[in-house]
Amino acid sequence: MGALAILSSTMSKNPVLPIFAESLQTPEGFWTGFVAVASTIPGILISLPAGSLSDILGRRKVLLVSSFIFASAPFLYLLINSWWQLILVRFYHGFATGMFVPVAEALIAETFPTKRGERISLFSSITIIGRTIAPILGGFILFATNNNFHSLYLAVGAAGVTAFITALPFLKRKNVENKKFKEKATVLRDVLKGWKKIAETPGVLTVGFVEASQYYTYGSVEFFLVKYMENVANLNSFLQGIIMACILIAVTISKPYFGRVSDRIGRKIPIITGCIISGVPLAFIPFSTEFSVLLLIAILYGLGFSLVTSSTPALASELVPIKVVGAAIGFLSTIMDVGQTLGPIICSFILITILGYKGLFFSLTIVLLSSCILFLKSLKHN
């Protein structure tokens, strides 16, 4: 379900969205940028509430709602004839992923209490596969149909509907604990109690900062490493693609393994080691233009990122009572989106200063090592 859902949502934007927006004569500047980020805003808004509601109403009900959005949103693109309508549809579509990922991870965490790291990481790797296939398949459909947007979004809809069909068996299962919990209090009061519990758990806030730091850096590396390879290292597009693909390959292959390791030895060592492995190599990027060196740095960064993010959702779910696991992972997902959104924005300002790429990549190293130090200090207090 995760592979199909993420394949569908990613194919709706990559590589078609800029071309589709241009064909609708979207005004340059602010509105073009808003088309690009319209689907990420719901992720920030809905992840925490969706996780909390899944604690109260049950995971499967919320997953069913998100899968319905995955299935219905693609067909709305077929009705678009103006750029502002595209923004509205993108905004609606964004709620699907914002609800789906944290709730699915919470369901996995409570289903496999002794294998949370491995199983959540396996789920994450499978969604990455869907995310990787999407631009290739979308690009092929556009090429084969001579940029026929309707054909592309029909394919997106087919994947979304299949994900929805996959979710239907969830209706047949009941979560007795959640049903009893719902009967004791109103939904709103339970949601607020869950948020209060998270705020009172310092460990969750610290893990959230580590997660935000990782995705702050990931969003920046994803964008600015390509610019560095293009403008400074003078690598061609093919070599750039190999380096960026190797980051994803390293994460996809290693994550389930690292998750299993964290299940056996604990979450602390993988998180600390991963922050160092992902952080230190980035400081060396501005001092090299060699393909082999940049490739090695990219792989090391991917492995470090994988080490941390294979442990953080599992750790967050272990720090709180089972009845607020969804809220904890929803909080993690929210702060992840905030970090990934802020990273490229802040780094763009660093890049135009006298510090340039050296300041940019060194700042990312500082962010990751600072999160490591904060995590270490939190261990001493717990």
C-alpha positions in Angstrom: 0.0 0.0 0.0 2.8 2.4 0.9 4.7 1.7 -2.4 1.6 2.4 -4.5 0.4 5.4 -2.5 3.8 7.2 -2.6 4.3 6.2 -6.2 1.0 7.9 -7.0 1.6 11.1 -5.0 5.2 11.5 -6.3 4.3 10.8 -9.9 1.7 13.6 -9.7 4.5 16.1 -9.2 7.7 14.7 -10.6 8.5 15.6 -13.4 5.0 16.7 -14.6 4.2 19.5 -12.1 6.4 22.3 -13.5 5.4 21.6 -17.1 1.7 21.4 -16.1 1.9 24.6 -14.1 3.6 26.4 -17.1 0.9 25.2 -19.5 -1.7 26.7 -17.2 0.2 30.1 -17.4 1.0 30.2 -13.7 2.5 33.6 -12.9 6.2 33.5 -12.3 7.7 34.1 -8.9 5.6 33.6 -5.7 2.7 31.7 -7.3 5.0 29.3 -9.1 6.8 28.6 -5.8 3.4 28.2 -4.1 2.4 25.5 -6.6 5.6 23.6 -5.7 5.0 23.7 -1.9 1.2 23.6 -1.8 1.2 19.8 -1.1 3.9 20.1 1.7 1.9 22.5 3.8 -0.9 20.0 4.7 1.9 17.6 5.9 2.9 20.2 8.5 -0.7 20.9 9.4 -2.2 17.4 9.6 0.5 14.9 10.6 0.2 15.5 14.4 -3.6 15.7 14.5 -3.9 12.6 12.2 -1.6 10.7 14.5 -3.6 11.7 17.6 -6.9 10.8 16.0 -5.5 7.4 15.1 -4.8 6.9 18.8 -8.4 7.5 19.6 -10.4 6.3 16.5 -8.0 3.6 15.5 -5.2 3.5 12.9 -7.3 1.7 10.2 -10.0 4.4 10.0 -7.4 7.2 9.5 -5.5 5.1 6.9 -8.7 4.5 5.0 -9.4 8.2 4.9 -5.9 8.9 3.6 -6.1 6.2 1.0 -9.4 7.7 -0.2 -7.6 11.0 -0.8 -4.8 9.1 -2.6 -7.5 7.5 -4.9 -9.7 10.6 -5.5 -7.2 13.5 -5.8 -5.6 12.3 -9.1 -8.9 12.6 -11.0 -9.4 16.2 -9.9 -6.3 17.1 -12.0 -8.4 16.1 -15.0 -10.8 19.0 -14.2 -8.2 21.7 -13.9 -8.2 24.5 -16.4 -6.6 27.3 -14.3 -3.4 27.6 -12.2 -5.2 28.5 -9.0 -7.2 25.3 -9.3 -3.9 23.4 -9.5 -2.9 24.9 -6.1 -6.2 23.8 -4.5 -5.9 20.3 -5.8 -2.2 20.1 -4.8 -3.2 21.3 -1.3 -5.9 18.6 -1.0 -3.6 15.9 -2.4 -1.0 16.8 0.3 -3.3 15.7 3.1 -3.0 12.1 1.9 0.7 11.7 2.6 0.6 13.8 5.7 -2.0 11.5 7.2 -0.7 8.2 5.8 3.0 8.0 6.7 2.8 8.7 10.5 -0.3 6.6 11.0 1.1 3.7 9.1 4.4 3.9 11.1 2.3 4.0 14.4 0.4 0.9 13.3 3.6 -0.9 12.5 5.1 0.2 15.8 2.3 -1.3 17.9 2.0 -4.4 15.7 5.7 -5.3 16.0 6.7 -4.1 19.5 10.0 -6.0 19.5 10.9 -5.2 15.9 9.8 -1.6 15.5 13.1 -0.3 14.1 13.4 -3.1 11.4 9.7 -3.0 10.3 9.3 0.8 10.2 12.6 1.0 8.3 11.4 -1.7 5.9 8.2 0.3 5.3 10.3 3.4 4.7 12.5 1.7 2.2 9.6 0.4 0.3 8.1 3.9 0.0 11.4 5.1 -1.2 11.3 2.5 -4.0 7.9 3.9 -5.0 9.3 7.4 -4.8 12.2 6.5 -7.0 10.2 4.7 -9.7 7.6 7.5 -9.9 9.7 10.1 -11.9 10.9 7.5 -14.3 7.5 6.1 -15.0 5.9 9.6 -15.1 8.6 10.8 -17.5 8.1 7.8 -19.8 4.3 8.4 -19.9 4.8 12.1 -20.8 7.3 11.2 -23.5 5.2 8.4 -24.9 2.0 10.5 -25.0 3.7 13.8 -26.1 3.0 15.5 -22.8 -0.6 14.4 -22.5 -1.3 15.4 -18.9 -4.6 13.6 -18.8 -3.0 10.2 -19.6 -0.4 10.9 -16.9 -3.0 11.7 -14.2 -5.1 8.7 -15.2 -2.0 6.5 -14.4 -1.6 8.4 -11.1 -5.2 7.7 -10.4 -4.8 4.0 -11.2 -2.0 3.7 -8.6 -4.0 5.7 -6.1 -7.1 3.5 -6.6 -5.1 0.3 -6.2 -3.6 1.7 -2.9 -7.2 2.3 -1.8 -8.3 -1.2 -2.7 -5.3 -2.5 -0.7 -6.5 -0.6 2.3 -10.1 -2.0 2.2 -9.2 -5.2 4.2 -8.4 -2.9 7.1 -12.1 -2.3 7.5 -12.6 -5.9 8.6 -10.4 -5.6 11.6 -11.2 -4.0 14.9 -8.9 -2.4 17.4 -10.6 -3.1 20.8 -8.2 -1.0 22.9 -8.8 2.1 20.8 -12.6 1.5 20.9 -12.7 1.4 24.6 -10.5 4.4 24.9 -12.8 6.4 22.7 -15.8 5.6 24.9 -14.2 7.1 28.0 -13.6 10.7 26.7 -14.4 13.1 23.9 -12.1 13.1 20.9 -11.0 16.7 21.4 -10.1 16.2 25.0 -8.2 13.0 24.2 -6.2 14.8 21.4 -5.2 17.6 23.8 -4.2 15.1 26.5 -2.0 13.3 24.0 -0.3 16.5 22.9 0.2 17.5 26.6 1.8 14.1 27.2 4.2 14.6 24.3 5.1 18.1 25.5 5.9 16.7 29.0 8.2 14.0 27.6 11.6 15.7 27.0 12.9 12.7 25.2 10.3 13.0 22.4 11.2 16.7 21.9 14.9 15.8 21.7 14.3 13.0 19.2 12.1 15.5 17.2 15.0 17.9 17.1 17.3 15.2 15.8 14.8 14.2 13.2 14.3 17.9 12.1 18.1 18.3 11.9 18.4 15.3 9.7 15.7 16.4 7.3 16.8 20.0 7.4 20.1 18.7 6.1 18.6 16.2 3.7 16.5 18.9 2.0 19.5 21.1 1.6 21.9 18.4 0.3 19.3 17.2 -2.2 19.1 20.7 -3.7 22.5 22.3 -3.2 24.8 19.3 -3.8 23.4 19.3 -7.4 24.1 23.0 -7.8 27.6 22.5 -6.4 28.3 19.7 -8.8 27.0 21.8 -11.7 28.6 25.1 -11.0 31.8 24.2 -9.1 32.7 20.6 -9.7 31.6 20.8 -13.4 30.3 17.3 -13.4 27.9 16.4 -16.2 24.2 15.5 -15.5 24.8 11.8 -15.8 27.5 11.9 -13.0 25.3 14.1 -10.9 22.5 11.6 -11.2 24.7 8.7 -10.2 25.9 10.5 -7.0 22.3 11.6 -6.0 21.0 8.1 -6.8 23.6 6.5 -4.6 22.3 8.5 -1.6 18.9 7.0 -2.2 20.3 3.5 -2.9 22.4 3.6 0.3 19.3 4.6 2.4 16.9 2.1 0.8 19.2 -0.9 1.2 20.7 -0.2 4.6 17.6 1.1 6.5 16.0 -2.2 7.3 19.3 -3.7 8.4 20.1 -0.7 10.6 16.6 -0.8 12.0 17.2 -4.5 13.0 20.5 -3.5 14.6 18.8 -0.8 16.6 16.2 -3.3 17.8 19.0 -5.5 19.2 21.5 -2.9 20.6 19.2 0.0 21.3 18.5 3.3 19.6 21.2 5.5 21.2 24.3 4.2 19.5 22.8 4.2 16.0 21.5 7.8 16.4 24.8 9.1 17.8 26.9 7.3 15.2 24.6 8.3 12.4 24.7 12.0 13.3 28.5 11.9 13.1 28.8 9.8 9.9 26.2 12.0 8.1 27.6 15.3 9.5 31.4 15.2 9.2 31.8 14.3 5.5 29.6 17.2 4.4 32.2 19.7 5.6 34.7 18.2 3.0 32.4 18.7 0.0 33.6 22.3 -0.8 37.2 21.1 -0.9 36.8 18.5 -3.6 35.6 18.5 -7.2 36.5 14.8 -7.9 33.7 12.5 -8.8 35.0 9.6 -6.8 35.4 11.7 -3.6 32.0 13.3 -3.9 30.5 9.8 -4.5 32.2 8.5 -1.4 30.9 11.5 0.6 27.4 11.0 -0.7 27.3 7.3 0.2 28.7 8.0 3.7 26.1 10.7 4.2 23.3 8.4 3.0 24.4 5.6 5.4 24.6 8.1 8.3 21.1 9.5 7.5 19.8 5.9 7.3 21.3 5.0 10.7 19.6 7.9 12.4 16.2 7.8 10.7 15.9 4.0 11.1 15.9 4.5 14.9 14.1 7.8 15.6 10.5 6.8 14.9 11.0 3.6 16.9 12.5 5.5 19.8 9.7 8.1 19.8 7.2 5.3 20.0 9.0 3.7 22.9 9.2 6.9 25.0 5.4 7.4 25.3 2.5 5.1 26.4 1.0 3.0 23.6 -2.2 5.1 23.6 -0.3 8.2 22.3 2.1 6.4 19.9 0.3 7.9 16.9 0.6 11.4 18.3 4.3 10.9 19.0 5.1 9.7 15.5 2.8 12.4 14.0 4.8 15.0 15.9 8.0 13.6 14.5 6.5 13.7 11.0 5.4 17.3 11.4 8.8 18.5 12.7 10.4 16.5 9.9 8.4 18.5 7.3 9.3 21.8 9.0 13.0 20.9 8.9 13.0 19.8 5.3 11.1 23.0 4.3 13.4 25.4 6.2 16.7 23.8 5.2 16.9 25.0 1.5 15.5 28.4 2.5 18.1 29.1 5.1 20.9 27.6 3.1 20.0 29.8 0.1 20.7 32.8 2.3 24.1 31.4 3.5 25.1 30.6 -0.1 24.8 34.3 -1.2 27.0 35.5 1.6 30.8 35.6 1.4 30.8 32.2 3.0 29.4 30.5 -0.1 29.4 26.7 -0.4 32.0 26.4 2.4 29.7 28.1 4.8 26.7 26.3 3.5 28.0 22.7 3.9 29.9 23.5 7.1 26.7 24.9 8.6 25.0 21.5 7.8 27.8 19.7 9.7 27.3 22.0 12.7 23.5 21.4 12.7 24.0 17.6 12.7 26.7 17.6 15.3 24.7 20.0 17.5 21.8 17.6 17.4 24.1 14.8 18.4 25.4 16.8 21.4 21.9 17.7 22.5 20.9 14.0 22.2 23.9 13.0 24.3 23.1 15.6 27.0 19.5 14.4 27.1 20.7 10.8 27.8 22.5 12.1 30.9 19.3 13.6 32.3 17.2 10.4 31.7 
